Every structure is written in C-alpha cells, then in structure tokens.
Amino acid sequence: MNRNDQEFLVQKIRSEYTEKEHTQLDELKALDAKVKRPANVFAYVFGSLSAIIMGAGMSLVMTDIGKTIGMSNPLVPSIVIGVIGMIMAIINYPMYKRILTSRKKKYGEEILKLSEKLMQ
C-alpha cells in the first residue's frame, strides 16, 4: 500500500470518529423524511397485510386446508377472502398518495422556507 492510499484510509477512518456539525441541509433531510416515512410505513404494512389475506384466500381454494379445518365447500369463502385482499392491494396506492399529500400540505411551507434559505 503506497503512501497516498494510507493517507486516504486514515482520513476515512478519522472522519467516522469526528463529530459532524448539524446543518440546515440535515434539517431539510429530516423534514423530508418526516413527511415520507409515515406514508411509506403505512403502504408497506397495509400492502403486506393485503398480500397475506389474498394469499390466504388462494390457499383455501388451491389446497385442502379448507377441508382440513372443517369447511365442506371452501370455494365461496376463499374467493371472498381473496377478493378482499385484492381490493386492499388495489386501494393501497391511492391511500399512500392521500397520506403523502396531506403530510406535504402540513410540512410544505416549512420545507420551502428552509430550502429557499439553502438556495441563497
């Protein structure tokens, strides 16, 4: 390893241990995350739940789980369960957009003011 590589490595390690000062850009990033995080968490959780429900309906139809748990004809309930999961999956994106839009309205002015300060 030559001298330049060693210096670069030392600087890289040293920068990990030095305390960084809080800037307005960090504040802007934090506000942006504050806007997006609740909508993203909702979309991931609701989407996963809808996929599980839809999959449960498909499993009842395609396997003998329904008969194992005592259902004489699992076709109709499994179709209903699958359709409910499908509807949940379909409305997931519009609900995500609605949450994101309301959060943008709530924090929009603050983000715009801070970004104007940073642009100047």
trRosetta pair geometry for C-beta under 8 A, 3 or more apart (Angstrom, degrees):
i j d omega theta_ij theta_ji phi_ij phi_ji
1 5 4.7 -119 -170 89 90 131
1 6 5.6 111 132 -59 115 87
1 9 7.9 -13 -177 -4 143 143
2 5 5.2 96 57 11 70 103
2 6 7.2 -132 102 -6 37 92
3 6 5.7 -58 -151 35 32 112
3 7 6.4 30 155 -18 66 106
4 7 5.8 -54 -147 36 32 110
4 8 6.3 33 154 -20 65 106
5 8 5.7 -54 -148 36 31 112
5 9 6.3 30 155 -18 65 108
6 9 5.8 -57 -148 38 30 110
6 10 6.2 31 154 -19 65 107
7 10 5.7 -53 -145 37 31 112
7 11 6.3 31 156 -18 65 106
8 11 5.8 -57 -149 37 29 110
8 12 6.3 31 153 -22 64 107
9 12 5.6 -52 -146 34 31 114
9 13 6.4 25 157 -13 64 106
10 13 6.0 -58 -148 40 29 106
10 14 6.0 29 154 -21 65 112
11 14 5.6 -56 -141 40 29 113
11 15 6.2 32 158 -25 65 105
12 15 6.0 -54 -150 30 26 110
12 16 7.2 30 150 -23 58 101
13 16 5.9 -52 -161 24 36 115
13 17 7.2 14 152 -4 65 108
14 17 6.2 -73 -158 43 36 101
14 18 6.4 34 152 -27 73 108
15 18 5.8 -51 -138 28 37 111
22 26 5.4 -109 -156 66 67 146
22 27 7.3 74 168 -48 99 89
23 26 5.0 111 55 3 69 97
23 27 7.3 -126 106 0 46 87
24 27 5.2 -49 -151 36 42 117
24 28 6.3 47 148 -23 69 100
24 114 6.2 -169 -179 -167 105 98
24 117 6.2 -96 176 103 159 122
24 118 5.6 -163 109 -77 122 101
25 28 5.5 -48 -147 34 35 114
25 29 6.5 37 152 -18 64 103
25 118 6.3 108 -78 -124 76 140
26 29 5.7 -52 -149 36 32 112
26 30 6.3 34 152 -20 64 106
27 30 5.6 -54 -148 36 31 113
27 31 6.4 32 153 -18 64 104
27 114 6.4 -127 106 -154 111 146
28 31 5.8 -53 -148 36 31 110
28 32 6.4 33 152 -20 64 106
28 111 6.8 97 -144 -144 80 76
28 114 5.1 -178 -87 126 93 127
28 115 6.2 103 -130 -75 135 75
28 118 6.5 -35 -41 -27 151 152
29 32 5.6 -54 -148 36 32 113
29 33 6.4 31 153 -17 65 105
30 33 5.7 -54 -148 38 32 110
30 34 6.3 37 150 -25 64 106
31 34 5.3 -51 -147 33 34 117
31 35 6.6 35 152 -21 64 101
31 107 5.9 177 -177 175 100 132
31 110 6.3 -145 -146 113 146 112
31 111 5.3 -177 125 -89 134 90
31 114 6.9 129 17 39 156 156
32 35 5.8 -52 -155 31 33 112
32 36 6.4 10 157 -3 66 113
32 111 6.8 98 -72 -125 72 130
33 36 6.1 -67 -139 48 31 98
33 37 5.4 39 168 -38 72 111
34 37 6.5 -34 -120 20 20 113
34 103 7.9 -167 125 -175 67 119
34 107 6.6 146 97 -94 109 165
35 39 7.9 -7 146 4 59 116
35 100 7.3 68 156 -151 89 69
35 103 4.5 142 -155 139 70 115
35 104 5.9 69 -164 -81 130 58
35 106 7.8 173 -115 66 88 96
35 107 5.1 -129 -81 57 105 140
35 111 7.4 -15 -39 -55 142 144
36 39 6.0 -73 -159 46 44 107
36 40 5.7 38 154 -21 81 114
36 100 6.8 22 -117 -124 60 100
36 103 7.5 175 -62 105 30 148
37 40 5.8 -61 -143 39 29 110
37 41 6.1 28 163 -19 67 107
38 41 5.8 -54 -143 37 30 110
38 42 6.3 31 158 -18 64 107
38 99 6.4 -129 114 166 98 124
38 103 6.5 163 55 -80 117 145
39 42 5.8 -55 -149 38 29 112
39 43 6.3 28 155 -19 65 109
39 96 5.3 96 -180 -162 97 72
39 99 4.2 164 -104 102 89 113
39 100 4.1 42 -102 -67 168 81
39 103 6.3 -121 -35 9 113 142
40 43 5.7 -56 -145 37 30 110
40 44 6.3 26 159 -16 66 107
40 96 7.8 61 -86 -147 34 112
41 44 6.0 -57 -147 38 29 107
41 45 6.2 19 160 -11 65 112
42 45 6.1 -65 -144 43 26 104
42 46 5.7 14 166 -9 68 117
42 95 7.1 -117 138 127 126 108
42 96 6.6 175 91 -101 105 72
42 99 5.9 97 47 -6 153 174
43 46 6.2 -58 -132 46 23 103
43 47 5.7 23 165 -19 62 116
43 92 6.0 100 -143 172 74 100
43 93 7.5 53 -133 -96 117 45
43 95 7.6 166 -91 88 76 93
43 96 4.1 35 -82 -97 118 125
44 47 6.0 -59 -139 41 21 109
44 48 6.2 20 161 -18 60 110
45 48 5.9 -57 -147 36 26 109
45 49 6.3 25 155 -17 63 109
46 49 5.7 -54 -146 39 30 113
46 50 6.3 30 155 -19 65 106
46 88 6.9 -143 172 174 89 103
46 92 5.4 169 111 -122 112 98
46 95 6.9 -56 104 85 169 142
47 50 5.8 -53 -144 37 30 109
47 51 6.4 31 155 -19 64 105
47 89 6.6 73 -138 -123 69 72
47 92 4.9 81 -81 -152 84 158
48 51 5.7 -54 -149 36 31 111
48 52 6.4 31 153 -19 65 105
49 52 5.7 -54 -149 35 31 111
49 53 6.4 29 154 -17 65 106
49 88 7.0 -85 101 152 90 148
50 53 5.7 -53 -145 38 33 110
50 54 6.2 32 156 -16 66 107
50 85 5.1 136 -175 -163 64 68
50 86 7.7 138 175 -69 107 11
50 88 3.4 -161 -111 106 115 114
50 89 4.2 173 133 -60 137 71
50 92 6.2 -120 10 -56 153 124
51 54 5.8 -54 -143 41 30 109
51 55 6.0 32 155 -19 64 110
51 85 7.0 109 -101 -178 10 116
51 89 6.6 86 -66 -88 65 119
52 55 5.6 -57 -145 40 28 112
52 56 6.4 34 153 -25 63 102
52 85 7.4 -145 75 -127 41 128
53 56 5.6 -49 -149 29 31 113
53 57 6.8 31 152 -16 62 101
53 81 6.3 -137 176 176 82 84
53 82 7.9 169 134 -106 73 29
53 84 6.0 -79 149 99 132 97
53 85 3.5 -177 98 -88 91 104
53 88 6.4 60 55 31 139 146
54 57 5.8 -53 -155 34 34 111
54 58 6.5 32 149 -16 66 106
54 81 7.8 167 -109 134 29 74
54 82 5.4 65 -148 -147 63 61
54 84 7.9 -157 -78 78 66 60
54 85 2.8 -161 -56 117 69 135
54 86 5.4 102 -109 -54 122 63
54 88 7.6 -145 -42 51 101 105
54 89 6.4 -11 -33 -24 144 129
55 58 5.5 -53 -146 39 36 111
55 59 6.1 39 154 -24 67 104
55 85 7.2 -150 4 178 51 167
56 59 5.6 -52 -146 34 31 113
56 60 6.6 35 154 -22 63 101
56 81 5.8 -81 98 151 97 135
56 82 7.9 -156 76 -75 60 65
56 85 7.3 152 39 -53 87 145
57 60 5.9 -51 -153 30 32 112
57 61 6.8 24 153 -12 63 106
57 78 4.7 134 -163 -176 66 64
57 79 6.7 112 -177 -94 118 10
57 80 7.3 -153 -124 72 126 42
57 81 3.5 -178 -85 94 100 92
57 82 2.8 -155 113 -53 142 73
57 83 7.3 -166 -168 2 170 51
57 84 7.4 150 -52 40 141 87
57 85 5.9 -155 7 12 124 126
58 61 5.9 -61 -154 39 35 107
58 62 5.8 7 162 -2 72 119
58 78 7.4 140 -65 174 12 110
58 82 5.6 99 -50 -105 66 122
59 62 6.2 -67 -130 49 27 96
59 63 5.5 -18 -175 21 69 117
59 65 5.8 17 143 19 98 146
59 78 7.8 -139 69 -141 49 122
60 63 7.3 -64 -114 52 12 81
60 65 5.9 -91 -106 74 53 108
60 66 4.6 77 -162 -58 86 110
60 71 7.7 13 -161 50 112 158
60 74 4.7 -136 170 163 101 127
60 77 6.8 -79 146 96 158 91
60 78 3.3 -157 90 -100 119 121
60 81 6.7 76 18 49 142 140
61 66 7.9 47 -68 -19 28 136
61 74 6.8 -155 -84 114 44 101
61 75 6.3 70 -117 -121 87 57
61 78 4.3 177 -49 122 82 145
61 79 7.0 79 -74 -60 128 68
61 82 7.2 -16 -13 -36 129 141
63 66 7.8 138 87 2 69 79
64 67 4.8 -44 -171 42 84 114
64 68 5.9 95 127 -31 82 96
65 68 5.4 -56 -149 35 34 117
65 69 6.4 18 159 -8 69 106
65 74 7.7 125 80 -136 71 173
66 69 6.3 -64 -147 42 27 98
66 71 4.1 -60 177 59 89 127
66 74 2.6 -31 -165 -63 165 155
66 77 7.6 151 -127 66 126 115
66 78 6.5 -78 -69 -50 137 123
67 70 7.7 73 -174 -59 31 9
67 71 6.4 -86 -78 64 34 73
67 72 7.8 57 -113 -120 73 23
67 74 6.8 -104 -42 -15 61 122
71 74 4.3 85 107 -75 139 87
71 77 6.8 -107 -142 37 146 138
73 76 6.6 41 121 9 104 97
74 77 5.9 -69 -157 54 58 102
74 78 5.1 53 152 -25 89 117
75 78 6.2 -71 -147 40 19 106
75 79 6.3 18 160 -19 62 109
76 79 5.9 -54 -146 34 29 110
76 80 6.5 28 156 -18 63 106
77 80 5.6 -55 -149 37 35 113
77 81 6.2 34 154 -19 69 106
78 81 5.6 -50 -143 38 34 112
78 82 6.1 37 155 -19 65 107
79 82 5.7 -55 -146 39 30 112
79 83 6.2 29 156 -19 65 107
80 83 5.9 -56 -146 37 28 109
80 84 6.4 31 154 -21 63 105
81 84 5.8 -53 -150 33 30 113
81 85 6.6 29 153 -15 63 105
82 85 5.7 -56 -151 38 32 110
82 86 6.2 33 151 -21 66 107
83 86 5.4 -52 -145 37 34 114
83 87 6.3 37 155 -21 66 102
84 87 5.8 -52 -148 34 30 110
84 88 6.5 32 151 -19 62 105
85 88 5.6 -53 -150 35 33 114
85 89 6.4 33 152 -19 65 104
86 89 5.6 -54 -150 36 33 111
86 90 6.3 34 152 -21 66 105
87 90 5.6 -53 -147 35 33 113
87 91 6.4 16 160 -7 67 108
88 91 6.3 -64 -144 44 27 98
88 92 6.6 52 152 -52 61 94
89 92 5.6 -31 -155 -7 33 122
90 93 7.9 -63 175 23 34 95
91 94 5.6 -60 -158 47 59 108
91 95 5.7 59 147 -24 83 108
92 95 6.0 -66 -151 39 26 109
92 96 6.2 29 154 -23 65 108
93 96 5.4 -50 -144 34 34 115
93 97 6.4 34 157 -18 66 103
94 97 5.6 -52 -146 37 34 111
94 98 6.3 36 154 -22 65 105
95 98 5.6 -52 -147 34 33 113
95 99 6.5 32 154 -17 65 104
96 99 6.0 -57 -150 37 29 108
96 100 6.2 26 154 -16 65 111
97 100 5.7 -57 -144 41 30 111
97 101 6.1 33 157 -22 66 108
98 101 5.8 -52 -144 36 28 111
98 102 6.5 25 158 -16 62 106
99 102 6.0 -58 -150 37 29 107
99 103 6.4 26 154 -16 65 109
100 103 5.8 -57 -147 39 31 110
100 104 6.3 33 154 -22 65 106
101 104 5.6 -53 -146 34 31 112
101 105 6.5 33 154 -19 63 103
102 105 5.7 -50 -150 34 34 112
102 106 6.4 35 151 -22 64 106
103 106 5.5 -53 -148 35 34 114
103 107 6.3 -6 166 14 69 109
104 107 6.7 -74 -136 56 25 82
104 108 5.2 53 163 -67 66 103
105 108 5.8 -25 -125 -6 21 123
107 110 5.3 -62 -166 47 66 114
107 111 5.6 65 139 -25 89 107
108 111 5.9 -63 -147 39 28 108
108 112 6.1 24 160 -17 67 110
109 112 5.8 -58 -146 38 29 110
109 113 6.3 30 157 -20 65 106
110 113 5.9 -53 -147 34 29 110
110 114 6.4 23 157 -13 63 110
111 114 5.9 -60 -148 42 29 108
111 115 6.1 25 157 -17 66 110
112 115 5.8 -56 -140 40 29 108
112 116 6.3 36 156 -25 64 104
113 116 5.8 -53 -151 31 29 113
113 117 6.8 31 151 -19 62 103
114 117 5.7 -50 -154 31 36 114
114 118 6.6 30 151 -15 65 107
115 118 5.6 -55 -148 40 37 111
115 119 6.2 41 153 -26 68 106
116 119 5.7 -54 -144 33 31 112
116 120 6.7 27 158 -20 63 106
117 120 6.3 -63 -156 31 28 107
